[in-house]
């Protein structure tokens, strides 16, 4: 039996919905979303925050990295409903409101650590969370590569990205 | 929407949570979701309901209790990795955790979740088998304790009953004066291990092996103790010929067939190389230990 052409498609899915309330970039948001909506889709499609990119959607590429309660996490491996009550931070909150770049972004710019830029929001959110984590940070070549190992870049190679992390450490006064 | 549709449940108590599991044979437990959600995004896993245990009381926190590290069900990998007490009482835990995926995954994924997922290539199940840990399972019928060697049954399969939730895992601290080592062979850092090996070893006053435990992942359908290799090393001075015997004795433990990643022959060679390297490393650490 072949599928039949439908006269009209429903405008929204018939999935059961659940109310979520969370803080995104300091702002309280509430929405009724499908239980199976991923946090990445929630940010992009419900809130219009398209800075969080979606690459592989199974946790390998790191493009969708955001902060959940201050820690870097894959938004594609988190349901929106799991983030209920959490504090989420995305790339849109990183630069100052006057447009001045954050030192990590500034370092990526100075060191030409991006080409197409698709992976950059995830890279920046991951690196930023490591700089914000208490304790010492391994800024050796190997330590930086380990830090970046969960984020894939398919254009530049990683040399300039490694350099940018080292530069970010200088700008943040964290270089040894 | 990537995952198939499911019912979402967020119980506040463990009694509610196990009752929800008991009521629905196709429900799954959701903790950190770092293995379950990719499987659902691929539609390999299709549970009828997710019982999200993140809001359940009493499932948070790490403590050290009578020679055991008690890891509650919602403890994330990264939390355990950064725990200063754990670093002191069992440095092998940190050395192993640094091989588990990447920091953003470790920030969300839970230790107990990794044990329950029971990937035969995963590091934490190996660590539990190596150290002889236990898990505490809670069901509507009550509570039972399961030893690591009885817990892992086969590929992605444990002896956890469907209506049981593992509320905590208990991991022994390292014996005083013991040396330790963990390492693995992977295609890329952070990937699942092609072969992983952990070693805990104590030497007697004359430098002979007093006790030794070896466990490996990636070589069978579950993490395994290498008892024949342990027996080959017991009481020896770790001469090259002793290590040769231990390596030889490990070959038959490799039962994973050739797959898209590598061959049985490569896994045997990698396991042998890891045994030589890590037994030496653990022994060096045992020798350098300050007397208590």
Interface residues (C-beta under 8 A of the other chain):
Chain A: X13 X15 X16 X18 X34 X35 X36 X37 X38 X41 X57 X58 X59 X62 X65 X68 X71 X72 X73 X74 X76 X77 X78 X79 X81 X82 X84 X126 X129 X130 X135 X146 X147 X149 X150
Chain B: X1 X2 X3 X4 X5 X6 X7 X8 X10 X30 X33 X34 X37 X38 X41 X42 X50 X52 X54 X78 X82 X101 X102 X103 X104 X105 X107 X108 X188 X189 X190
